[in-house]
């Protein structure tokens, strides 16, 4: 059986195969690129509402779950990046300048004498 298709406002068709990426790409191409990146929240929302209105309840559930998963992965990556940046800042703050390091070595050497 052939996959069902839905249409963007531009009338371009998107095949519903369970993959969220073609839908996101369609919105990107028809809203962002086509407007020369001169779009706003309402332009994007209008396109999304148009697409969602064509989805059957089971398709809506499937794509909503995919959307949540994709957003979770993006959120998880952002949080991991923040954690790594925090670790890098902590390590940088703990680094000892060469002058302080030389002083520590001299004090350590005088204690062993």
Backbone as a chain_set.jsonl record, in Angstrom:
{"seq": "XXXXXXXXXXXXXXXXXXXXXXXXXXXXXXXXXXXXXXXXXXXXXXXXXXXXXXXXXXXXXXXXXXXXXXXXXXXXXXXXXXXXXXXXXXXXXXXXXXXXXXXXXXXXXXXXX", "coords": {"N": [[0.836, -1.177, 0.0], [0.569, 2.208, -0.833], [2.168, 4.989, 0.708], [0.414, 7.464, 2.53], [-0.168, 10.909, 1.667], [0.349, 14.317, 2.615], [-0.34, 17.843, 2.261], [1.617, 20.785, 2.045], [1.097, 24.31, 2.659], [1.903, 25.456, 0.3], [1.115, 23.641, -1.509], [2.823, 21.623, -2.068], [3.635, 18.193, -1.73], [4.0, 15.907, 1.006], [5.184, 12.824, 1.899], [3.781, 10.539, 4.146], [5.532, 8.615, 6.082], [6.161, 7.901, 8.583], [8.466, 9.112, 9.362], [9.754, 11.948, 10.83], [11.5, 13.882, 9.849], [11.22, 14.554, 6.988], [8.877, 16.107, 7.157], [9.649, 18.2, 8.848], [11.654, 19.272, 7.229], [10.129, 20.059, 5.025], [8.569, 22.113, 6.163], [10.652, 23.845, 6.846], [11.749, 24.427, 4.27], [9.506, 25.575, 2.942], [8.653, 27.615, 4.62], [10.838, 28.976, 5.96], [13.096, 29.094, 4.065], [11.794, 29.781, 1.623], [10.804, 32.279, 2.244], [13.024, 33.775, 2.385], [14.159, 33.698, 4.854], [12.704, 35.496, 6.273], [10.572, 35.128, 8.093], [8.057, 34.585, 10.638], [6.863, 33.663, 13.927], [4.093, 33.245, 13.618], [3.852, 32.608, 10.881], [5.163, 30.152, 10.777], [3.64, 28.707, 12.616], [1.142, 28.706, 11.3], [1.67, 27.086, 9.074], [2.294, 24.662, 10.363], [-0.143, 24.158, 11.715], [-1.78, 23.777, 9.489], [-0.676, 21.41, 8.414], [-1.036, 19.613, 10.571], [-3.813, 19.543, 10.696], [-4.433, 17.81, 8.686], [-3.706, 15.33, 9.492], [-4.508, 12.052, 10.608], [-5.924, 10.748, 13.667], [-4.265, 8.582, 14.668], [-1.922, 8.983, 13.235], [-1.248, 11.514, 14.065], [-0.675, 10.99, 16.75], [1.568, 9.289, 16.438], [3.423, 11.008, 15.119], [3.574, 13.04, 16.995], [4.755, 11.709, 19.142], [7.238, 11.138, 17.942], [8.138, 13.741, 17.611], [8.375, 14.601, 20.284], [10.402, 12.846, 21.092], [12.542, 13.642, 19.431], [12.831, 16.305, 20.305], [13.487, 15.799, 22.966], [16.003, 14.524, 22.701], [17.458, 16.641, 21.582], [17.281, 18.46, 23.725], [18.558, 16.966, 25.726], [21.148, 16.842, 24.618], [21.814, 19.586, 24.688], [21.852, 19.985, 27.468], [23.935, 18.254, 28.195], [26.017, 19.539, 26.886], [26.112, 21.942, 28.338], [26.905, 20.935, 30.832], [29.436, 19.895, 30.184], [30.693, 22.282, 29.415], [30.681, 23.592, 31.865], [32.375, 21.919, 33.341], [34.73, 22.311, 31.886], [35.148, 25.037, 32.391], [35.555, 24.938, 35.167], [37.883, 23.396, 35.309], [39.624, 25.115, 33.955], [39.667, 27.261, 35.693], [40.949, 26.13, 37.837], [43.454, 25.706, 36.924], [46.887, 26.357, 37.359], [48.806, 29.269, 37.302], [51.92, 29.79, 35.516], [53.782, 31.279, 37.065], [52.856, 31.051, 39.727], [53.056, 28.32, 39.955], [55.834, 27.932, 39.809], [56.594, 29.127, 42.198], [55.407, 27.383, 44.043], [56.861, 25.064, 43.517], [59.395, 25.867, 44.357], [58.954, 26.283, 47.119], [58.279, 23.688, 47.873], [60.65, 22.382, 47.302], [62.311, 23.583, 49.196], [61.332, 22.561, 51.534], [62.072, 19.932, 51.481], [64.726, 19.955, 52.009]], "CA": [[0.0, 0.0, 0.0], [1.341, 3.45, -0.938], [2.062, 5.877, 1.867], [-0.465, 8.613, 2.378], [0.533, 12.187, 1.536], [-0.314, 15.548, 3.031], [0.174, 18.983, 1.495], [1.981, 22.052, 2.66], [0.301, 25.418, 2.126], [2.362, 25.682, -1.073], [0.56, 22.505, -2.263], [3.845, 20.574, -2.188], [3.236, 17.019, -0.966], [4.942, 15.206, 1.883], [4.761, 11.454, 2.126], [3.755, 10.145, 5.553], [6.143, 7.292, 6.232], [6.55, 7.761, 9.981], [9.698, 9.871, 9.599], [9.471, 13.36, 11.097], [12.44, 14.758, 9.15], [10.651, 15.175, 5.773], [7.904, 17.135, 7.542], [10.435, 19.356, 9.311], [12.32, 19.847, 6.063], [9.094, 20.743, 4.244], [8.275, 23.385, 6.85], [11.85, 24.672, 6.687], [11.847, 24.902, 2.887], [8.363, 26.394, 2.538], [8.467, 28.777, 5.491], [12.088, 29.714, 6.171], [13.854, 29.338, 2.838], [10.96, 30.476, 0.622], [10.608, 33.676, 2.645], [14.335, 34.398, 2.553], [14.349, 33.729, 6.304], [11.947, 36.64, 6.8], [9.325, 34.566, 8.602], [7.885, 34.758, 12.072], [6.187, 32.602, 14.658], [2.775, 32.99, 13.031], [4.042, 31.911, 9.6], [5.508, 28.766, 11.093], [2.46, 28.109, 13.256], [0.117, 28.512, 10.267], [2.06, 25.901, 8.297], [2.159, 23.486, 11.227], [-1.578, 23.917, 11.898], [-2.282, 23.235, 8.227], [-0.242, 20.019, 8.321], [-1.679, 18.836, 11.634], [-5.235, 19.372, 10.374], [-4.558, 16.73, 7.706], [-3.295, 14.058, 10.09], [-5.478, 11.214, 11.308], [-5.531, 10.636, 15.088], [-3.137, 7.666, 14.898], [-0.74, 9.641, 12.658], [-0.93, 12.62, 14.97], [-0.027, 10.383, 17.915], [2.883, 8.804, 16.016], [4.311, 12.14, 14.858], [3.78, 13.754, 18.263], [5.767, 10.951, 19.883], [8.522, 11.378, 17.271], [8.527, 15.111, 17.911], [8.851, 14.62, 21.669], [11.683, 12.154, 21.134], [13.537, 14.515, 18.813], [13.052, 17.425, 21.21], [14.196, 15.297, 24.143], [17.398, 14.314, 22.326], [18.05, 17.981, 21.465], [17.391, 18.99, 25.087], [19.593, 16.185, 26.391], [22.434, 17.299, 24.077], [22.074, 20.92, 25.233], [22.223, 19.843, 28.878], [25.277, 17.655, 28.234], [26.956, 20.589, 26.488], [26.258, 22.845, 29.495], [27.692, 20.237, 31.848], [30.827, 19.869, 29.718], [31.217, 23.647, 29.492], [30.925, 23.848, 33.29], [33.58, 21.179, 33.708], [35.866, 22.995, 31.256], [35.38, 26.284, 33.143], [36.108, 24.574, 36.464], [39.278, 22.993, 35.085], [40.388, 26.309, 33.593], [39.832, 28.07, 36.904], [41.869, 25.431, 38.739], [44.815, 25.698, 36.376], [47.8, 27.231, 38.091], [49.642, 30.047, 36.394], [53.331, 29.362, 35.599], [54.489, 31.957, 38.154], [52.438, 30.423, 40.981], [53.585, 26.964, 39.934], [57.262, 28.021, 40.138], [56.666, 29.4, 43.637], [55.076, 26.143, 44.758], [57.989, 24.139, 43.367], [60.49, 26.357, 45.207], [58.596, 25.993, 48.52], [58.35, 22.232, 48.051], [62.06, 22.021, 47.314], [62.929, 24.038, 50.447], [60.854, 21.676, 52.605], [62.771, 18.635, 51.411], [66.137, 20.126, 52.378]], "C": [[0.887, 1.249, 0.0], [1.111, 4.304, 0.304], [1.147, 7.06, 1.536], [0.369, 9.88, 2.3], [-0.328, 13.306, 2.093], [0.337, 16.693, 2.279], [0.522, 20.16, 2.401], [1.08, 23.137, 2.086], [0.66, 25.73, 0.683], [1.827, 24.63, -2.039], [1.594, 21.409, -2.522], [3.46, 19.425, -1.264], [4.381, 16.448, -0.142], [4.365, 13.819, 2.126], [4.842, 11.129, 3.615], [4.271, 8.717, 5.681], [6.604, 7.041, 7.666], [7.789, 8.544, 10.348], [9.363, 11.349, 9.728], [10.325, 14.304, 10.249], [11.875, 15.336, 7.85], [9.619, 16.267, 6.075], [8.641, 18.392, 7.999], [11.115, 20.055, 8.141], [11.318, 20.6, 5.188], [8.736, 22.089, 4.844], [9.445, 24.344, 6.671], [11.924, 25.272, 5.282], [10.737, 25.894, 2.546], [8.145, 27.632, 3.405], [9.755, 29.599, 5.567], [12.77, 30.096, 4.858], [13.04, 30.167, 1.844], [10.748, 31.952, 0.963], [11.931, 34.424, 2.753], [14.659, 34.602, 4.025], [13.708, 34.962, 6.948], [10.582, 36.144, 7.269], [9.238, 34.807, 10.102], [7.146, 33.56, 12.661], [4.865, 32.244, 13.991], [2.855, 32.279, 11.69], [4.295, 30.421, 9.837], [4.304, 28.045, 11.693], [1.365, 27.806, 12.228], [0.422, 27.258, 9.444], [1.869, 24.632, 9.12], [0.683, 23.148, 11.442], [-2.194, 23.3, 10.645], [-1.921, 21.752, 8.09], [-0.962, 19.14, 9.339], [-3.15, 18.58, 11.315], [-5.476, 18.231, 9.377], [-4.22, 15.357, 8.277], [-4.466, 13.352, 10.757], [-5.012, 11.069, 12.757], [-4.329, 9.731, 15.338], [-1.836, 8.244, 14.327], [-0.285, 10.779, 13.56], [-0.199, 12.096, 16.202], [1.402, 9.961, 17.572], [3.864, 9.97, 15.825], [4.56, 12.979, 16.107], [4.841, 13.034, 19.093], [7.148, 11.14, 19.263], [9.043, 12.77, 17.59], [9.059, 15.226, 19.341], [10.217, 13.958, 21.778], [12.79, 13.047, 20.584], [13.857, 15.711, 19.712], [13.787, 16.993, 22.471], [15.682, 15.116, 23.844], [18.118, 15.662, 22.204], [18.275, 18.589, 22.849], [18.517, 18.285, 25.849], [20.984, 16.615, 25.92], [22.796, 18.684, 24.595], [22.512, 20.837, 26.685], [23.626, 19.247, 29.009], [26.333, 18.695, 27.871], [27.182, 21.572, 27.639], [27.126, 22.215, 30.579], [29.164, 20.23, 31.454], [31.46, 21.25, 29.753], [31.538, 24.018, 30.939], [32.176, 23.153, 33.772], [34.813, 21.875, 33.142], [36.182, 24.29, 31.993], [36.02, 25.994, 34.496], [37.574, 24.185, 36.329], [40.148, 24.198, 34.765], [40.649, 27.165, 34.828], [40.842, 27.438, 37.861], [43.293, 25.392, 38.22], [45.667, 26.719, 37.127], [48.652, 27.974, 37.081], [51.095, 29.613, 36.548], [54.07, 30.007, 36.768], [54.138, 31.314, 39.493], [53.01, 29.017, 41.077], [55.064, 26.964, 40.327], [57.437, 28.276, 41.629], [56.383, 28.162, 44.463], [56.241, 25.158, 44.687], [59.148, 24.558, 44.271], [60.195, 26.058, 46.676], [58.702, 24.505, 48.813], [59.808, 21.787, 48.152], [62.718, 22.428, 48.642], [62.482, 23.163, 51.612], [61.606, 20.356, 52.618], [64.222, 18.745, 51.814], [66.349, 19.923, 53.824]], "O": [[1.853, 1.324, 0.76], [0.018, 4.336, 0.87], [1.126, 7.568, 0.415], [1.49, 9.921, 2.808], [-1.557, 13.255, 2.05], [1.427, 16.545, 1.726], [-0.175, 20.471, 3.367], [0.368, 22.891, 1.112], [-0.179, 26.215, -0.077], [2.058, 24.715, -3.245], [1.277, 20.385, -3.126], [3.01, 19.654, -0.142], [5.549, 16.496, -0.529], [3.204, 13.669, 2.509], [5.85, 11.409, 4.265], [3.554, 7.749, 5.427], [7.341, 6.092, 7.933], [8.135, 8.637, 11.526], [8.754, 11.932, 8.831], [9.898, 15.423, 9.965], [12.039, 16.534, 7.621], [9.507, 17.239, 5.329], [8.305, 19.505, 7.594], [11.147, 21.284, 8.074], [11.634, 21.67, 4.667], [8.613, 23.086, 4.132], [9.247, 25.523, 6.377], [12.134, 26.475, 5.123], [10.994, 26.931, 1.933], [7.517, 28.594, 2.963], [9.748, 30.793, 5.266], [12.992, 31.275, 4.58], [13.544, 31.143, 1.287], [10.537, 32.776, 0.072], [11.956, 35.583, 3.168], [15.344, 35.554, 4.396], [14.118, 35.406, 8.02], [9.552, 36.691, 6.874], [10.218, 35.182, 10.746], [6.851, 32.584, 11.971], [4.554, 31.065, 13.82], [2.013, 31.433, 11.39], [3.713, 29.559, 9.179], [3.994, 26.914, 11.32], [0.734, 26.751, 12.292], [-0.475, 26.466, 9.156], [1.338, 23.64, 8.621], [0.297, 21.982, 11.36], [-3.033, 22.403, 10.737], [-2.758, 20.938, 7.7], [-1.438, 18.054, 9.007], [-3.676, 17.513, 11.63], [-6.6, 17.747, 9.245], [-4.425, 14.339, 7.616], [-5.309, 13.985, 11.392], [-3.829, 11.247, 13.044], [-3.458, 10.074, 16.138], [-0.763, 8.014, 14.885], [0.909, 10.976, 13.785], [0.783, 12.692, 16.645], [2.335, 10.243, 18.324], [4.995, 9.922, 16.309], [5.632, 13.563, 16.261], [5.719, 13.671, 19.675], [8.131, 11.288, 19.99], [10.238, 12.959, 17.813], [10.077, 15.877, 19.577], [11.094, 14.457, 22.483], [13.848, 13.188, 21.198], [15.02, 16.085, 19.861], [14.619, 17.737, 22.99], [16.528, 15.512, 24.646], [19.25, 15.809, 22.667], [19.331, 19.164, 23.116], [19.321, 18.925, 26.526], [21.9, 16.739, 26.733], [23.958, 18.939, 24.91], [23.439, 21.536, 27.095], [24.413, 19.691, 29.845], [27.408, 18.734, 28.468], [28.314, 21.987, 27.888], [27.977, 22.88, 31.17], [30.036, 20.52, 32.273], [32.638, 21.381, 30.084], [32.542, 24.677, 31.21], [32.957, 23.728, 34.531], [35.824, 22.015, 33.832], [37.352, 24.613, 32.201], [36.922, 26.713, 34.927], [38.408, 24.593, 37.137], [41.278, 24.297, 35.243], [41.734, 27.726, 34.982], [41.515, 28.147, 38.611], [44.228, 25.089, 38.961], [45.203, 27.804, 37.476], [49.157, 27.387, 36.124], [51.472, 29.113, 37.608], [54.901, 29.357, 37.402], [55.026, 31.06, 40.307], [53.402, 28.574, 42.157], [55.503, 26.102, 41.087], [58.33, 27.706, 42.256], [57.046, 27.918, 45.471], [56.567, 24.498, 45.674], [59.805, 23.713, 44.879], [61.086, 25.625, 47.407], [59.164, 24.11, 49.883], [60.158, 20.936, 48.97], [63.577, 21.711, 49.154], [63.213, 23.045, 52.596], [61.755, 19.736, 53.671], [64.896, 17.724, 51.951], [67.478, 20.03, 54.304]]}, "num_chains": 1, "name": "protein.A"}
